[in-house]
Amino acid sequence: MPAAAFLLSFLLAGTLTASPKDKPVTDKSKTASAKAARAREEKCVDRWLAARKLDPYGLPEGTMYAGGTPLFDEATGRQTDRLDYVYRKHPEAKAACAPARKTRLRRNADK
């Protein structure tokens, strides 16, 4: 009898699957606010670049790029984020437009 109970539990375990309602819920408001923050940052960078007569990649207007964009490395197949690319070339744009990072205060371990 114990073997039959084991076999039955084994067979039933294979038929039980997680339903969609069992999946973790993502916080859509956090996703939406992150997208909105990214859009605000991109607008700020675009204004910063335009004020300095630079193209969307931070180089002089009219610059031509092999492959159409400096963000794609054809040798490696890697794509670079535009804001990361601009911030590497112009750290002052990051200082002007990037949101301040929240940092946690560390408690002094000696206390």
C-alpha angles and dihedrals in degrees: 000000000000090000091054091050090050092049092048093050090048092052093046092048089059092054096051112089132168113267121222090257089059092062118099114269116238117219103244092189091060091049092048093048091048090052091048091049090050091050091051091049092050091050090051092050091047090053091046091051094045091052088057094043092245128143122244089277097052099257127114115291112266095034111150121218130205105240091016098274138050090217096078120070106206092193095058101020091233124143120212123211110250095228092049089050093050093044091053090053096039114027088175089066089056091050090051100042115017114099115247111261116240110236128190118234112240117226116231107257092208094066 
